[in-house]
Amino acid sequence: AGSGHATATDLADWLVRTLGLPFREAHHVTGRAVALAEDRKVGLEKLSLEDLQSINSGITADIFSVLAVQNSVKSRTSFGGTAPSEVRKQIRAWKKRLAKA
């Protein structure tokens, strides 16, 4: 999951939350970033700040914490999410259920 565009949704969400872009525009910006990354055969996290700012000048260096796959995984804290705390909860719940079987 460290390569590719697994964090494209995180990029779009950040553009909406941080820059206040409408989701439609954030989706367009994200699509352009993915296309650029594909052209260069790199993941989104490997694009430079200048590359990203050429697509939308409001993007700041803060975006790189969002594009880190580890942070993306950790941010999914809803029930059944990928955050380590949620995975541990699911493991505990299933161990209890299996013990009763």
N, CA, C and O of each residue as an XYZ file, in Angstrom:
404
protein
N       0.819     -1.203      0.000
C       0.000      0.000      0.000
C       0.849      1.248      0.000
O       0.312      2.355     -0.039
N       2.163      1.101      0.043
C       3.039      2.257      0.073
C       3.208      2.921     -1.270
O       3.742      4.027     -1.343
N       2.767      2.278     -2.341
C       2.886      2.894     -3.653
C       1.502      3.061     -4.245
O       0.513      2.564     -3.708
N       1.452      3.757     -5.343
C       0.164      3.974     -5.975
C      -0.526      5.194     -5.420
O       0.113      6.177     -5.044
N      -1.818      5.116     -5.375
C      -2.597      6.302     -5.035
C      -3.619      5.995     -3.946
O      -4.754      6.469     -3.986
N      -3.199      5.202     -2.983
C      -4.087      4.798     -1.889
C      -4.565      5.990     -1.069
O      -5.597      5.907     -0.403
N      -3.838      7.082     -1.109
C      -4.204      8.245     -0.298
C      -4.916      9.333     -1.106
O      -5.039     10.467     -0.643
N      -5.380      8.998     -2.300
C      -6.075      9.992     -3.124
C      -7.309     10.543     -2.405
O      -7.576     11.743     -2.460
N      -8.050      9.678     -1.740
C      -9.233     10.137     -1.003
C      -8.830     11.073      0.127
O      -9.518     12.054      0.408
N      -7.704     10.761      0.777
C      -7.211     11.628      1.852
C      -6.860     13.010      1.304
O      -7.119     14.027      1.947
N      -6.268     13.036      0.111
C      -5.935     14.311     -0.524
C      -7.208     15.114     -0.778
O      -7.271     16.296     -0.440
N      -8.208     14.488     -1.362
C      -9.465     15.194     -1.640
C     -10.111     15.699     -0.348
O     -10.583     16.834     -0.287
N     -10.128     14.856      0.674
C     -10.703     15.268      1.964
C      -9.950     16.461      2.544
O     -10.568     17.394      3.057
N      -8.620     16.437      2.467
C      -7.800     17.535      2.980
C      -8.104     18.832      2.233
O      -8.208     19.896      2.843
N      -8.245     18.740      0.926
C      -8.544     19.927      0.129
C      -9.876     20.547      0.547
O     -10.017     21.769      0.581
N     -10.842     19.703      0.860
C     -12.152     20.193      1.303
C     -12.044     20.798      2.697
O     -12.478     21.927      2.928
N     -11.457     20.031      3.637
C     -11.387     20.472      5.037
C     -10.463     21.667      5.229
O     -10.815     22.619      5.926
N      -9.298     21.623      4.622
C      -8.281     22.632      4.901
C      -8.397     23.864      4.009
O      -8.278     24.995      4.482
N      -8.628     23.641      2.723
C      -8.687     24.769      1.797
C     -10.110     25.247      1.537
O     -10.324     26.292      0.923
N     -11.084     24.465      2.012
C     -12.473     24.860      1.817
C     -12.975     24.691      0.391
O     -13.963     25.313      0.001
N     -12.294     23.849     -0.393
C     -12.745     23.630     -1.763
C     -14.046     22.828     -1.767
O     -14.246     21.964     -0.913
N     -14.915     23.107     -2.706
C     -16.070     22.226     -2.881
C     -15.552     20.834     -3.276
O     -14.513     20.725     -3.926
N     -16.271     19.774     -2.886
C     -15.751     18.436     -3.152
C     -15.546     18.198     -4.639
O     -14.590     17.527     -5.027
N     -16.405     18.724     -5.461
C     -16.253     18.545     -6.915
C     -14.904     19.082     -7.385
O     -14.216     18.429     -8.171
N     -14.522     20.266     -6.910
C     -13.234     20.854     -7.286
C     -12.080     20.052     -6.680
O     -11.063     19.830     -7.337
N     -12.239     19.622     -5.433
C     -11.201     18.813     -4.787
C     -10.990     17.508     -5.547
O      -9.859     17.043     -5.690
N     -12.071     16.926     -6.029
C     -11.985     15.697     -6.820
C     -11.204     15.957     -8.107
O     -10.383     15.134     -8.511
N     -11.455     17.086     -8.744
C     -10.745     17.458     -9.969
C      -9.249     17.661     -9.692
O      -8.405     17.159    -10.435
N      -8.929     18.388     -8.636
C      -7.526     18.619     -8.259
C      -6.843     17.286     -7.967
O      -5.716     17.052     -8.404
N      -7.520     16.426     -7.236
C      -6.963     15.112     -6.907
C      -6.719     14.304     -8.176
O      -5.687     13.646     -8.307
N      -7.653     14.351     -9.097
C      -7.481     13.646    -10.370
C      -6.267     14.131    -11.132
O      -5.539     13.332    -11.722
N      -6.045     15.429    -11.125
C      -4.862     15.979    -11.800
C      -3.583     15.535    -11.103
O      -2.586     15.244    -11.763
N      -3.604     15.479     -9.768
C      -2.426     15.023     -9.018
C      -2.139     13.552     -9.314
O      -0.984     13.166     -9.497
N      -3.179     12.740     -9.360
C      -3.007     11.315     -9.676
C      -2.454     11.162    -11.090
O      -1.549     10.358    -11.315
N      -2.983     11.918    -12.034
C      -2.494     11.844    -13.415
C      -1.015     12.219    -13.489
O      -0.245     11.575    -14.203
N      -0.619     13.254    -12.758
C       0.785     13.660    -12.744
C       1.656     12.569    -12.132
O       2.724     12.251    -12.655
N       1.197     12.004    -11.034
C       1.948     10.919    -10.392
C       2.067      9.720    -11.329
O       3.128      9.103    -11.413
N       0.994      9.389    -12.027
C       1.043      8.273    -12.976
C       2.012      8.561    -14.109
O       2.775      7.683    -14.514
N       1.988      9.783    -14.625
C       2.926     10.161    -15.694
C       4.368      9.983    -15.249
O       5.227      9.578    -16.031
N       4.620     10.292    -13.984
C       5.989     10.200    -13.446
C       6.295      8.828    -12.852
O       7.418      8.560    -12.425
N       5.271      7.956    -12.831
C       5.417      6.600    -12.287
C       5.854      6.609    -10.816
O       6.742      5.865    -10.401
N       5.191      7.484    -10.049
C       5.462      7.590     -8.610
C       4.134      7.635     -7.859
O       3.079      7.854     -8.453
N       4.201      7.427     -6.554
C       3.033      7.601     -5.709
C       2.791      9.080     -5.453
O       3.682      9.904     -5.655
N       1.598      9.412     -5.014
C       1.264     10.809     -4.722
C       2.239     11.432     -3.735
O       2.599     12.603     -3.860
N       2.669     10.637     -2.745
C       3.554     11.160     -1.700
C       4.928     11.540     -2.231
O       5.687     12.225     -1.547
N       5.258     11.099     -3.451
C       6.563     11.408     -4.050
C       6.543     12.674     -4.895
O       7.596     13.147     -5.323
N       5.363     13.228     -5.141
C       5.298     14.491     -5.873
C       5.861     15.595     -4.984
O       5.718     15.553     -3.762
N       6.492     16.570     -5.600
C       7.048     17.681     -4.819
C       5.941     18.678     -4.476
O       4.866     18.676     -5.076
N       6.234     19.517     -3.506
C       5.287     20.573     -3.147
C       5.026     21.463     -4.364
O       3.894     21.880     -4.610
N       6.078     21.745     -5.112
C       5.928     22.578     -6.306
C       5.001     21.914     -7.325
O       4.178     22.578     -7.956
N       5.146     20.593     -7.477
C       4.251     19.865     -8.387
C       2.804     20.045     -7.957
O       1.938     20.370     -8.768
N       2.556     19.829     -6.677
C       1.191     19.916     -6.163
C       0.661     21.343     -6.238
O      -0.513     21.555     -6.541
N       1.520     22.321     -5.965
C       1.091     23.716     -6.032
C       0.840     24.168     -7.467
O       0.100     25.126     -7.692
N       1.449     23.486     -8.440
C       1.163     23.823     -9.838
C      -0.269     23.421    -10.204
O      -0.843     23.935    -11.164
N      -0.829     22.506     -9.433
C      -2.209     22.065     -9.643
C      -3.170     22.944     -8.845
O      -4.234     23.319     -9.338
N      -2.784     23.270     -7.602
C      -3.571     24.175     -6.764
C      -2.606     24.928     -5.857
O      -1.923     24.326     -5.029
N      -2.556     26.231     -6.017
C      -1.570     27.048     -5.301
C      -1.794     27.091     -3.795
O      -0.897     27.503     -3.059
N      -2.950     26.683     -3.323
C      -3.227     26.707     -1.889
C      -2.628     25.546     -1.116
O      -2.599     25.568      0.115
N      -2.150     24.535     -1.824
C      -1.591     23.355     -1.155
C      -0.313     23.742     -0.423
O       0.542     24.438     -0.971
N      -0.193     23.285      0.817
C       0.986     23.567      1.640
C       1.715     22.267      1.959
O       1.241     21.178      1.633
N       2.866     22.395      2.594
C       3.665     21.224      2.971
C       2.920     20.307      3.938
O       3.279     19.138      4.077
N       1.893     20.819      4.605
C       1.096     19.982      5.512
C       0.480     18.786      4.796
O       0.154     17.782      5.429
N       0.323     18.891      3.498
C      -0.296     17.810      2.737
C       0.490     16.510      2.851
O      -0.090     15.430      2.737
N       1.793     16.593      3.072
C       2.605     15.376      3.083
C       2.295     14.473      4.273
O       2.498     13.262      4.193
N       1.810     15.041      5.369
C       1.396     14.169      6.477
C       0.130     13.410      6.100
O      -0.086     12.292      6.568
N      -0.700     14.004      5.265
C      -1.924     13.357      4.799
C      -1.609     12.272      3.773
O      -2.285     11.245      3.722
N      -0.592     12.499      2.965
C      -0.255     11.552      1.902
C       0.549     10.355      2.396
O       0.771      9.411      1.637
N       0.987     10.375      3.644
C       1.710      9.227      4.208
C       0.710      8.104      4.471
O      -0.276      8.297      5.182
N       0.966      6.943      3.898
C       0.035      5.817      4.020
C      -0.211      5.464      5.479
O      -1.341      5.152      5.856
N       0.832      5.509      6.310
C       0.675      5.161      7.727
C      -0.350      6.072      8.395
O      -1.175      5.612      9.184
N      -0.295      7.351      8.080
C      -1.245      8.291      8.679
C      -2.661      8.058      8.156
O      -3.638      8.222      8.885
N      -2.756      7.680      6.902
C      -4.062      7.366      6.333
C      -4.691      6.193      7.071
O      -5.867      6.236      7.431
N      -3.909      5.155      7.291
C      -4.399      3.972      8.008
C      -4.822      4.352      9.423
O      -5.894      3.952      9.879
N      -3.991      5.117     10.116
C      -4.281      5.504     11.502
C      -5.521      6.382     11.621
O      -6.180      6.392     12.661
N      -5.838      7.115     10.562
C      -6.966      8.052     10.642
C      -8.322      7.368     10.528
O      -9.346      7.992     10.808
N      -8.353      6.123     10.131
C      -9.621      5.404      9.942
C     -10.064      4.790     11.268
O      -9.874      3.599     11.516
N     -10.659      5.631     12.112
C     -10.985      5.213     13.482
C     -12.447      4.829     13.669
O     -12.858      4.533     14.790
N     -13.233      4.825     12.614
C     -14.630      4.414     12.771
C     -14.704      2.902     12.975
O     -13.721      2.194     12.752
N     -15.865      2.410     13.397
C     -16.048      0.988     13.665
C     -15.586      0.169     12.461
O     -16.031      0.391     11.335
N     -14.689     -0.778     12.716
C     -14.181     -1.634     11.651
C     -13.114     -0.991     10.792
O     -12.706     -1.562      9.781
N     -12.654      0.195     11.181
C     -11.644      0.904     10.403
C     -10.274      0.266     10.507
O     -10.083     -0.715     11.225
N      -9.320      0.837      9.779
C      -7.971      0.279      9.711
C      -7.027      0.793     10.787
O      -5.897      0.317     10.887
N      -7.461      1.747     11.588
C      -6.593      2.261     12.656
C      -6.215      1.114     13.587
O      -7.056      0.270     13.898
N      -4.965      1.073     14.036
C      -4.541     -0.019     14.921
C      -5.465     -0.223     16.118
O      -5.718     -1.363     16.506
N      -5.967      0.846     16.704
C      -6.864      0.701     17.856
C      -8.147     -0.031     17.458
O      -8.654     -0.843     18.231
N      -8.666      0.238     16.287
C      -9.882     -0.435     15.818
C      -9.611     -1.895     15.475
O     -10.439     -2.766     15.741
N      -8.457     -2.154     14.890
C      -8.095     -3.539     14.565
C      -7.966     -4.354     15.850
O      -8.422     -5.495     15.913
N      -7.342     -3.763     16.877
C      -7.217     -4.466     18.164
C      -8.592     -4.768     18.760
O      -8.807     -5.853     19.300
N      -9.519     -3.819     18.667
C     -10.881     -4.054     19.171
C     -11.521     -5.233     18.448
O     -12.155     -6.082     19.075
N     -11.359     -5.282     17.158
C     -11.941     -6.382     16.384
C     -11.300     -7.718     16.744
O     -11.990     -8.733     16.841
N     -10.000     -7.721     16.941
C      -9.312     -8.959     17.340
C      -9.859     -9.448     18.676
O     -10.167    -10.629     18.831
N      -9.980     -8.529     19.651
C     -10.523     -8.912     20.963
C     -11.938     -9.461     20.832
O     -12.271    -10.485     21.429
N     -12.759     -8.786     20.059
C     -14.153     -9.211     19.903
C     -14.237    -10.592     19.266
O     -15.040    -11.424     19.688
N     -13.430    -10.834     18.275
C     -13.476    -12.136     17.605
C     -12.868    -13.238     18.459
O     -13.319    -14.382     18.402
N     -11.864    -12.914     19.240
C     -11.308    -13.922     20.153
C     -12.366    -14.348     21.165
O     -12.502    -15.537     21.456
N     -13.120    -13.380     21.705
C     -14.198    -13.701     22.649
C     -15.254    -14.567     21.976
O     -15.727    -15.549     22.550
N     -15.609    -14.203     20.784
C     -16.641    -14.951     20.060
C     -16.180    -16.375     19.758
O     -16.953    -17.323     19.888
N     -14.928    -16.521     19.356
C     -14.389    -17.851     19.066
C     -14.278    -18.702     20.325
O     -14.475    -19.916     20.286
N     -13.960    -18.050     21.443
C     -13.841    -18.790     22.706
C     -15.192    -19.380     23.123
O     -15.239    -20.426     23.769
N     -16.275    -18.719     22.758
C     -17.620    -19.196     23.092
C     -18.092    -20.300     22.143
O     -19.039    -21.023     22.453
N     -17.443    -20.429     21.008
C     -17.897    -21.408     19.987
C     -17.536    -22.827     20.355
O     -17.845    -23.756     19.608
